[in-house]
Amino acid sequence: MIGTLPGEVSVLLADLVRDNSPVGADKTIVVGYSQGHVGYLLRPEDWMLGGYEPSVTFWGPLEAEYIGEQ
């Protein structure tokens, strides 16, 4: 299975997508920068660390969580 996400995918988010995959993590490929671009896709743990990446994330700390779960 190929999971596509519209932005730069962090390791934690890729792990979330793979763990929730219906075919198993070992058979799931996560592709970023596909179907648009919303910026950095950070899970709340990454977002709270601060720095440059969260400052350019438009929707806040739950944006990537929501996209990854969809």
N, C-alpha and C positions, 0 to 999 in steps of 0.2 A: 504494500500500500504506500502511496505517496501522499503526504500531508503538506499542503502548501499554505504559507503564511505571508501576509503582506507587509513585510518589514525585515529588519535585521533580527534574527532569532538568537536569543541567549541559550546557553547550555541548559539552564534550568527549565526553560520553556520547551525546548526540544525533548527533554526527558519527560515532561508532563504529557506531551502529545504522544510520544512512544508508549508510555505506560498506559494511556487510555485507549490505545489502538485496539480495534476489534480483532486484528490478526496477530497481535503480539508485537512486542518491542523489537524483536530480532528481524521482523519482516516489514518494518516501517521506516520509510525514508522521509525526513523533514527537509523541505526546501523553503528557503527564505527569499525575500525580494520577488515574490510572485503574486500576480493578481493585484497589483497596486503597491503603494508604499506608505506606511503610516509612521515611519521612523523606527526607533529602537523598540523591540518587543521585550520588555523586562517583567519578570514576575515580581510580586511585592517585595520579596527579600532583596532582590537586586536593586529595585527602585529606591528603597529606603537607605541604601548605602550612599546615595547622592552622587555627585560628580556631574560630568557633562551629559551623559546619556539621558538621565531622567529630566534634565532641564529642557530637552527638546522633544519630550514625549507629551503629546497633546492632551490625552485623556486621563492621565494620572496612573496610579499604581495598579489599578485593576484592569487596565486596557488589555494587556497581553493575556492575563488570566481568562478574560472573557473570550477573546479571539481563539486562544488555545483550546478552550473547552468546546467551542462550536465546531 
